[in-house]
Amino acid sequence: MRMSNTMEERTARLEGINEQIRDRLNSIDGRFPQIDARFAQIEARFAQIDARFAQMDNRFIWLTGTVIGTWITTILTILFHH
């Protein structure tokens, strides 16, 4: 009789452990939508930063072109001045 009682206790203990594992896995599964939402926010922020860098690159190209054009005009004016 004691043997079956210990088997029942062991079975009950294993069922309790199984329930705890199930609860933990469910809590982890519940966090995935939050993590996905965070990644979406991060990706959106990176898209904004990329757009700003593209805008800065465009402005730098225009600034460089303006400076070089001014230098060329100044050099040509000095060289061909009568």
N, C-alpha and C positions, 0 to 999 in steps of 0.2 A: 504494500500500500504506500509506503514511503517513497518508493521508486517512481510511481505514477504521479505523486504529489510534486516531486522535484521536477519531473518532466513538464507538468503543467506550469510550475513556476518558471522554468526555463523558457517555455513557449510564450508565456505572458511577458517575460522580460524581453525576448526577441521581438515580440509584437510592439512593445513600448519603444524599443530602439528603432524599429522600422518606422513607427509613427513620427519619432523625432527627426529621422532622416528625411522623411516625406515633407515635414513642416519646413525644415531648413531649405530643401530644394525648392519648395513653393515660394519661400521668401526671396530666394535668389532669382527665380523666374519673374517675380513681381518687380524686381529692380531693373530688368532689361529695358522696358519702355522708357524709364527715366534716363538710363544711360544713352539710349538711342536719341532721345530728345537733346541731351547735352552735346552729343556728337554733331547733331544737326545745327545746333547753335554755334559750335566751334567752326564748322565748315562754312556757315554763313559769314562769320566774322573773317575767316581767311579770304573769302571771296571779296569782302569789302576792302581788306588790306591790299589784295592783288589789284583791285581797281584803282586804289589810290597810288600804288607804285606805278601802274601804267600811266596814270595822269602825270605823275612826276617825271617819268621818262619822256613823255611827249613834250612837256614844258622844257626839260633840259635840252632836248634836241632843238627846239625853237630858239632857246637862249644861245646855244652854241652856234647855230646858223647866223643869228643876228650879230654876235661878236665877230665871227669870222668875216661876215659880209662887211662890217664896219672897218675892220683892219684892212681888208683888200681895197676898199674904197679909199681909205686914207693913204695907203701905199701908192696906189695908182695916181691919186691926186698929187702926191709929192713927186713922183717920177715924171709925170707928164705936165707939170706946171711950167708955164713959159715965163 
